[in-house]
């Protein structure tokens, strides 16, 4: 037969590739919304808020059975809320590829959070990852002398988003008994809560009321709806994929996001990738791959 049902082992791979493609391209519609006056805080609230009633309908009753995990779920919601908000703000204020490469310093922070929260002491591989990733950041940021620190707000936010992602992964390992849908519900609530201070700050900026005019048109709502749908399915695709694939393989597959970011950054934003960014980014990716080949500790997201 010319058309056959995909192998069950390939479906999770496809799910992760779809999610990586979504996250590697969703930055562009966020930038389009920002250009017409809808900032990152408001855009996050609108795009995540559209899905929240549906998530509540799907998983609200089920979540009652896991009330004993509320403290861990609250921390997870805040960590993932910060991760998603800082990602949106980062891609609005920085070069997309540099932001994502700084985000993928996450293995470094995962090692530190696992050590602090789970008591998992890094081995020689862990220390090698730490050194390699920081050296990659040094080269990528082209500092020449001094510490390899981000140079603008977008890069700082990309770095902070990766830290939030690492913390969320460690917390998720502690919440393994909680179903994916229940965690998703808390994650979306967390994004809304964390985005409120950003929305309050945006309201003080000059021209802050422009979004009132923009939202009276249908074109902005089409972008908002598109992002909401993409985020809903991308979140579930990631969690489904990593629930059926060992995290060491899943992390490698999700690195496809960087390829998408590189292509879309050049195509849509006319960004130029410098040689030091290629070299530093390759070092950070190598650190991620070294981590991915480590011991499997269970779901990572």
Secondary structure, DSSP 8 states (H G I E B T S, - for coil): --S----HHHHHHHHHHHHHHHHHHHHHHHHHHHHTT--HHHHHHHHHHHHHHHHHHHHHHHHGGGGGGHHHHHHHHHHHHHHHHHHHHHHHHS-HHHHHHHHTTHHHHHHHHIIIII-----HHHHHHHHHHHHHHHHHHT-SSS----SSHHHHHHHHHHHHHHHHHHHHHHTTTS-HHHHHHHHHHHHHHHHHHHHHHHTTSTTTTHHHHHTTSHHHHHHHHHHHHHHHHHHHHHHHHHHHS-HHHHHHHHTHHHHHHHHHHHHHH-----HHHHHHHHHHHHHHHHHHTS---S---
